[in-house]
Amino acid sequence: MILGKIAKPRTPVVEAGSYLAVCIGTLFIGEQYLPPFKEGKQKTGKFEHQLTLVWELPSELDEAGVPKQLSKDINIAFGDNSNLAQIMKSWNSREYTQAELKELDTDALLGKPCQLTVSVNDSGYAKVSAVAALPKGVPAPVSGTPYIKFDIEEWDDDAFHALPEWAQAKIEKSTQFQKLHAPEDVVDFEDGAEAGGKECPI
């Protein structure tokens, strides 16, 4: 049997290309584990605090007529070559200092239009590969979708459960979530000999 024959190809959310978009979500999803890269300098896994940005593509509708959405996880780092710095620079057409990035209010990004460059890999996964300011003279897209935002450092059960399931799943993988929801009950195991059983041979 050729295994590829039974594998169903993924249908990408959108085709590769450029799209006008509106930021509708800013989610601080906490400290996430990043596995090592197969290629490159990072040979071991590491933990990074991440921000997830969510965009709506008003021109791309699903079968129900609802605008499609794309998201991107961004490591929270302030160096000149960090993803955060590069995205803010191209989105706002200006340089950012590290001090400015540290004072960045992500709520100010909600409702902000941009142009997304989307790539699609061999598995059919659509990825936001670049974020840029709108070209001059292009009308800004608008969205009527309620904004979504979350900050794991200011935990709110209602806000968490109001998030889409995919966002909840990301947050549940964070170290903060694991600490907040660690079992509080201590399990007391009786010694085997005292309980009338055999002692553990190890």
Residue, then its C-alpha position, 0 to 999 in steps of 0.5 A: m500500500i502506498l500510504g500517500k493514497i489514503a492521506k487526505p490533503r489539507t485544504p488551505v484556509v486561503e491560497a498563497g498571495s497578498y490580502l487586505a486584513v484587519c487585526i481583530g485579536t491580540l492574545f498573550i498566550g504565555e510561555q510556550y515550549l518551542p521544539p528545536f529546529k531541524e535546521g539552523k542554530q537552535k539545537t535544543g528546545k526552549f521556552e518563549h513568551q508569545l503573543t498571538l495576533v489574529w487578522e480577519l480577511p474581509s474579502e475571503l468568505d467561508e461557505a457561511g459567508v463569514p470572513k476568514q481569519l488567520s493568526k500568527d504566534i510571535n515571540i516576545a523579544f525586543g531585539d532589532n531582528s526579532n519578529l516583533a520588531q520586524i512586524m511593527k516596522s513593516w506594519n507602521s513604516r517606521e523604525y522602533t527602538q527597544a524601549e518603544l517595543k517594551e511600551l507597545d500597547t497591543d490593544a492599539l493594534l485592534g482594528k488596525p488594517c494591514q496587508l498580509t503576505v500568505s504562503v502555503n506549504d506542501s501540507g496545505y498549511a497557510k502561514v502569515s509570512a509578512v505583515a505590511a502597511l497598506p499601499k497608498g491610495v488603497p481603502a482600508p478594510v473594516s470589520g464588524t467582528p467583535y475583537i478578542k483579547f486575552d492576557i494570561e498574566e491577568w487571568d479571567d475565567d470568563a474571558f478564557h472560556a469566551l475565546p475560540e477553542w483553538a486559542q484556549a488550546k494554545i493557552e492551555k499549553s503555557t507554563q502559566f496555565q499549568k501552574l494555575h491549574a496544577p492539582e492542589d491535593v496531595v496524594d499520600f501513598e502508604d509505605g508498602a510494608e506498613a500497609g501489609g504489602k511487599e516492599c518495592p524491590i527498586 
